């Protein structure tokens, strides 16, 4: 029979728990802070540009539509990943959260 390992099982076998905690505290936490900064940075730019051009232009509308499109794609991708993860896992039949 073919053994199929999940990425979690592979990581647990290869990386000790204490090493993953250090990695989590340093790298992952730092990257989350950088990503949150990058998400918030365009708002500051918009605040500065409204002092020079307070009107809503076509470029502003294009940017808003682009961002909303990215959010929509992310929602669809997350739903597909969720469905693939739980398809056939029996979560629905056990009547519990998985």
C-alpha positions in Angstrom: 0.0 0.0 0.0 1.2 3.5 -0.9 1.9 5.8 2.1 0.8 9.3 1.5 2.2 11.8 3.9 0.9 15.3 4.5 3.3 18.2 4.7 2.6 18.4 8.4 3.8 14.8 9.0 6.9 15.4 6.9 7.8 18.6 8.8 7.1 16.9 12.2 9.5 14.1 11.3 12.3 16.4 10.0 12.2 19.4 12.3 12.2 19.3 16.1 9.4 21.2 17.8 11.7 23.7 19.5 13.3 24.6 16.2 9.9 25.2 14.6 8.9 27.5 17.5 12.1 29.6 17.1 11.4 29.7 13.3 7.8 30.8 14.1 8.8 33.5 16.5 11.6 35.0 14.3 10.8 34.5 10.6 7.0 34.1 10.4 6.2 36.8 13.0 8.6 39.2 11.3 7.1 38.5 7.8 3.6 39.0 9.1 4.6 42.5 10.4 6.1 43.4 7.0 3.0 42.2 5.2 0.7 44.2 7.4 2.9 47.2 6.8 2.8 46.7 3.1 -1.0 46.4 3.2 -1.4 49.6 5.1 1.3 51.6 3.2 -1.0 52.5 0.2 -3.4 54.1 2.6 -0.8 56.6 3.6 0.0 57.4 0.0 -3.7 58.0 -0.7 -3.8 60.3 2.3 -0.9 62.4 1.0 -2.2 62.6 -2.6 -5.7 63.7 -1.5 -4.0 67.0 -0.4 -2.9 67.7 -4.0 -5.8 66.1 -5.9 -8.9 65.7 -3.8 -11.1 64.5 -6.7 -11.7 60.8 -7.4 -10.2 60.0 -10.8 -10.3 57.1 -13.2 -7.0 55.9 -12.0 -8.4 55.7 -8.5 -11.3 53.7 -9.7 -9.0 51.3 -11.6 -7.0 50.8 -8.5 -10.1 50.1 -6.4 -11.4 47.6 -8.9 -8.0 45.9 -9.1 -7.8 45.5 -5.4 -11.4 44.2 -5.2 -10.5 41.7 -8.0 -7.6 40.5 -6.0 -9.8 40.1 -2.9 -12.3 38.2 -5.0 -9.6 35.8 -6.4 -8.4 35.2 -2.9 -11.9 34.3 -1.7 -12.4 31.9 -4.5 -9.0 30.3 -4.0 -9.5 29.9 -0.3 -12.9 28.3 -0.9 -11.4 25.9 -3.4 -8.6 25.0 -1.0 -11.1 24.5 1.9 -13.3 22.3 -0.3 -10.4 20.2 -1.5 -9.1 19.7 2.0 -12.4 18.6 3.4 -13.7 16.7 0.4 -14.0 13.0 1.3 -12.6 13.5 4.8 -15.9 12.5 6.4 -16.2 15.7 8.4 -19.9 16.1 7.4 -20.8 12.6 8.3 -19.2 12.8 11.8 -21.2 16.0 12.5 -18.3 17.8 14.0 -15.8 20.6 13.2 -12.7 19.4 11.4 
